[in-house]
Amino acid sequence: MKKLYRNATLIDAKAPQDLLVEEGKFTAIAPHIEADAAETIDLGGRLVVPPYVDPHLHLDYVYTARGEGATNGTGTLFEGIQRWSETKAGASSEEIKRRARQAVREEVRAGVQYIRTHADVTDPSLTALKALLELREELKDIVTIQIVSFPQEGMYAYPHGAELVEEGLRLGADCVGGIPHYELAREFGEKSVHKAVELAVKYDKLIDLHCDETDDDQSRFVELLTALAYMEGIGERTTASHTCSLGSVNNAYAFRMMANFRRAGLNFISCPTENIYLEGRQDSYPKRRGLTRVKELLAAGVNVCFAQDSIEDPWYPLGNGNMMNILDHGIHICQMMSFAEIDHALDLITTNGARTLHIEDTYGLAPGKDASFLVLDAPSPFEAIRQRAGVLRSVRRGEELFTRVPAQTRSKYDLLA
């Protein structure tokens, strides 16, 4: 059946647009479309955007923060890893899938249709990876899930970690993961970056490394990752997640590297809520924000997107998959609140994330692409962000995942109605 969505506000359009959908694709987008026998839905001038993308999540960890022995007393990244190491062995495949389904439900109901999740493979049985591979297939009609074969305890700090990462790729993971700043010595961190690039080329996979998630300005593994990705010609398929140390390095180094990031085409993921919570723990005052240089990277022409990272796990006690909440925190923390920046801030949780996931061929509001989009309860990008607008309608490949009725307030006072 054809569907015609009328009176949509699009971010870069000067006038309301109509969207014609047939067989799960956009067939036309124009100011006025006539379509015989099409079901017509009037969007009333509300803002339409591509679906939200959460490019960095840990679905195998969700809702484990309250488990016995999982409490992170120091609130640091490294204690979080230790707590997870001590408690993860008891998780069954069914438990992991049950918790992950709940998290996906929260994210999808908040407008997310694309998730990249890391699956911890520092486990000889690969329980989490296998569970998430099954879940990826089970939920494919409502959400696209990419899986990273991720060695949470290190490729070389954990026995046979590199072999387990490779086995994860053979089983069907989409991306090579790593955590070079957690390895036992710089030499092994560098070795893990080399290995990640080697595996990505061997298996034709994407790369997404937890990279320099520390305040230590001497943690500079992103430099090596950039060089290797550039030399292999796979920069656009490569992502550096976190890169918190880039916020602590000297400016001469930072801006020299930004030219290299742009040259290589590298993607960056920042997790605003998580990293402002985890980082700066050894600082007294002044206390660093702990985020990478999002504003400066974007100004340098480097692709950056925002992510949730955790939902109630040993690293972060909150989180609910609401990307508008992540965006709100991110633009405040990164001081990206000029009117021009606000008007294009939604890119950080939509199109920039799609570019990171390497799905631009099917993603976006354009004829021929998948008819997947959100209708927000706002008339413009500025109002959507100012009001932290909710999602009124989520459409995936032409099928409506859900609709909501706009909230209404009843009051005897006209001003409050």
Backbone hydrogen bonds, N-H to C=O, Kabsch-Sander energy under -0.5 kcal/mol:
donor,donor_aa,acceptor,acceptor_aa,energy
3,K,21,V,-2.3
4,L,39,E,-3.5
5,Y,3,K,-0.6
5,Y,19,L,-3.0
6,R,4,L,-0.7
6,R,41,I,-2.7
8,A,17,Q,-3.1
9,T,46,R,-2.7
10,L,8,A,-0.6
13,A,10,L,-1.1
17,Q,8,A,-3.0
18,D,30,A,-3.9
19,L,5,Y,-2.8
20,L,28,A,-2.9
21,V,3,K,-3.0
21,V,19,L,-0.5
22,E,25,K,-2.4
25,K,22,E,-1.9
26,F,369,K,-2.4
27,T,20,L,-2.7
27,T,25,K,-0.5
28,A,20,L,-1.2
30,A,18,D,-1.7
35,A,33,I,-0.5
38,A,35,A,-1.2
39,E,2,K,-2.5
41,I,4,L,-2.9
43,L,6,R,-2.8
43,L,41,I,-0.6
45,G,7,N,-2.5
46,R,43,L,-1.5
47,L,378,A,-3.0
48,V,9,T,-3.0
49,V,374,L,-1.9
52,Y,111,G,-1.9
53,V,349,I,-2.6
54,D,114,Y,-3.0
57,L,116,R,-1.6
58,H,309,D,-1.0
60,D,118,H,-0.6
61,Y,58,H,-1.3
62,V,58,H,-0.7
63,Y,311,I,-2.2
64,T,61,Y,-1.0
64,T,312,E,-1.2
65,A,312,E,-1.9
67,G,64,T,-1.4
70,A,67,G,-2.5
73,G,71,T,-1.0
80,G,76,T,-1.9
81,I,77,L,-2.0
82,Q,78,F,-1.9
83,R,79,E,-3.1
84,W,80,G,-2.3
85,S,81,I,-2.5
86,E,82,Q,-1.8
87,T,83,R,-1.0
87,T,84,W,-0.7
88,K,84,W,-2.2
90,G,87,T,-0.8
91,A,88,K,-1.8
96,I,92,S,-2.4
97,K,93,S,-2.4
98,R,94,E,-2.3
99,R,95,E,-2.5
100,A,96,I,-2.6
101,R,97,K,-2.6
102,Q,98,R,-1.7
103,A,99,R,-2.0
104,V,100,A,-2.8
105,R,101,R,-2.6
106,E,102,Q,-2.0
107,E,103,A,-2.5
108,V,104,V,-3.1
109,R,105,R,-2.3
110,A,106,E,-0.7
110,A,107,E,-0.8
111,G,108,V,-1.8
112,V,107,E,-2.4
113,Q,52,Y,-2.2
114,Y,52,Y,-1.1
115,I,144,T,-3.0
116,R,54,D,-2.3
117,T,115,I,-0.6
117,T,146,Q,-3.0
118,H,57,L,-2.8
119,A,148,V,-2.7
120,D,118,H,-0.5
121,V,150,F,-2.7
123,D,121,V,-2.4
126,L,123,D,-2.1
130,K,126,L,-2.3
131,A,127,T,-2.2
132,L,128,A,-2.5
133,L,129,L,-2.3
134,E,130,K,-1.8
135,L,131,A,-2.1
136,R,132,L,-2.5
137,E,133,L,-1.3
138,E,134,E,-2.2
139,L,135,L,-2.4
140,K,137,E,-1.0
142,I,139,L,-1.7
143,V,139,L,-2.0
144,T,113,Q,-2.8
145,I,143,V,-0.6
146,Q,115,I,-2.9
146,Q,144,T,-0.5
148,V,117,T,-2.6
149,S,175,C,-2.7
150,F,119,A,-2.2
150,F,148,V,-1.2
152,Q,150,F,-1.4
154,G,151,P,-2.4
158,Y,154,G,-0.7
161,G,155,M,-0.5
161,G,158,Y,-2.1
162,A,155,M,-1.5
164,L,160,H,-2.0
165,V,161,G,-2.2
166,E,162,A,-2.0
167,E,163,E,-2.3
168,G,164,L,-2.2
169,L,165,V,-1.6
170,R,166,E,-2.1
171,L,167,E,-1.9
172,G,168,G,-0.7
172,G,169,L,-0.8
173,A,168,G,-2.1
174,D,147,I,-1.9
175,C,147,I,-2.0
176,V,206,L,-2.8
177,G,149,S,-2.0
178,G,208,D,-0.5
182,Y,179,I,-2.1
183,E,179,I,-0.5
183,E,180,P,-1.0
188,F,185,A,-0.6
189,G,185,A,-2.0
190,E,186,R,-2.8
191,K,187,E,-2.0
192,S,188,F,-2.1
193,V,189,G,-1.6
194,H,190,E,-2.4
195,K,191,K,-2.4
196,A,192,S,-2.3
197,V,193,V,-2.1
198,E,194,H,-2.5
199,L,195,K,-2.6
200,A,196,A,-2.3
201,V,197,V,-2.2
202,K,198,E,-2.3
203,Y,199,L,-2.6
204,D,200,A,-0.9
205,K,200,A,-1.8
206,L,174,D,-1.9
207,I,237,R,-2.3
208,D,176,V,-2.9
209,L,239,T,-2.1
210,H,178,G,-2.5
211,C,209,L,-0.8
211,C,241,S,-2.4
212,D,210,H,-0.5
214,T,212,D,-2.1
219,S,216,D,-1.8
220,R,218,Q,-1.0
223,E,220,R,-1.2
224,L,220,R,-0.7
225,L,221,F,-2.4
226,T,222,V,-2.4
227,A,223,E,-2.0
228,L,224,L,-2.6
229,A,225,L,-2.5
230,Y,226,T,-2.3
231,M,227,A,-2.4
232,E,228,L,-1.8
233,G,229,A,-0.7
233,G,230,Y,-0.8
234,I,229,A,-2.5
235,G,229,A,-0.6
237,R,234,I,-1.2
238,T,235,G,-1.6
239,T,207,I,-1.6
240,A,267,N,-2.7
241,S,209,L,-2.9
241,S,239,T,-0.6
242,H,269,I,-2.7
243,T,211,C,-1.8
243,T,241,S,-1.8
245,S,212,D,-2.2
246,L,243,T,-1.3
247,G,244,C,-2.2
248,S,245,S,-2.2
249,V,245,S,-1.2
254,A,250,N,-2.4
255,F,251,N,-2.7
256,R,252,A,-1.3
257,M,253,Y,-2.4
258,M,254,A,-1.8
259,A,255,F,-1.1
260,N,256,R,-1.1
261,F,257,M,-2.8
262,R,258,M,-2.3
263,R,259,A,-2.1
264,A,260,N,-2.5
265,G,261,F,-1.7
266,L,261,F,-1.7
267,N,238,T,-2.2
268,F,303,N,-2.0
269,I,240,A,-1.8
270,S,305,C,-2.7
275,N,271,C,-2.8
276,I,272,P,-1.8
277,Y,273,T,-1.0
278,L,274,E,-2.5
279,E,275,N,-2.1
281,R,278,L,-0.5
283,D,280,G,-0.9
288,R,286,P,-0.5
294,V,292,T,-2.0
297,L,293,R,-2.6
298,L,294,V,-2.5
299,A,295,K,-2.0
300,A,296,E,-1.5
301,G,298,L,-1.7
302,V,297,L,-2.5
303,N,266,L,-0.7
305,C,268,F,-2.0
306,F,348,L,-2.6
307,A,270,S,-1.5
309,D,56,H,-2.4
310,S,308,Q,-1.7
312,E,318,L,-3.3
313,D,316,Y,-2.4
316,Y,313,D,-0.8
323,M,321,G,-1.0
325,N,322,N,-0.8
326,I,322,N,-1.5
327,L,323,M,-2.7
328,D,324,M,-2.3
329,H,325,N,-2.2
330,G,326,I,-2.7
331,I,327,L,-2.6
332,H,328,D,-1.3
333,I,329,H,-2.9
334,C,330,G,-2.6
335,Q,332,H,-1.2
336,M,331,I,-2.6
337,M,335,Q,-0.5
342,I,338,S,-2.6
343,D,339,F,-2.2
344,H,340,A,-0.9
344,H,341,E,-0.5
345,A,342,I,-1.2
347,D,344,H,-1.3
348,L,345,A,-2.0
349,I,346,L,-1.6
350,T,347,D,-0.9
352,N,347,D,-2.3
353,G,347,D,-0.6
354,A,350,T,-2.1
355,R,351,T,-2.2
356,T,352,N,-1.8
357,L,353,G,-2.3
358,H,354,A,-0.6
358,H,355,R,-0.6
359,I,354,A,-2.2
362,T,359,I,-1.5
363,Y,359,I,-1.3
366,A,364,G,-1.2
368,G,26,F,-3.6
369,K,366,A,-2.0
370,D,362,T,-1.5
371,A,24,G,-2.6
372,S,370,D,-2.3
373,F,395,V,-2.1
374,L,49,V,-3.0
375,V,393,R,-2.4
376,L,47,L,-3.0
376,L,374,L,-0.6
377,D,390,G,-2.4
378,A,376,L,-2.2
384,A,380,S,-2.3
385,I,381,P,-2.1
386,R,382,F,-2.8
387,Q,383,E,-2.5
388,R,385,I,-0.6
389,A,384,A,-2.9
392,L,375,V,-3.1
392,L,390,G,-0.5
393,R,375,V,-1.3
394,S,402,F,-2.3
395,V,373,F,-3.0
396,R,399,E,-3.6
398,G,371,A,-2.6
399,E,396,R,-2.2
401,L,394,S,-2.9
401,L,399,E,-0.6
402,F,394,S,-1.1
404,R,392,L,-2.9
414,D,412,K,-0.5
416,L,413,Y,-1.2
417,A,413,Y,-0.8
417,A,414,D,-0.9
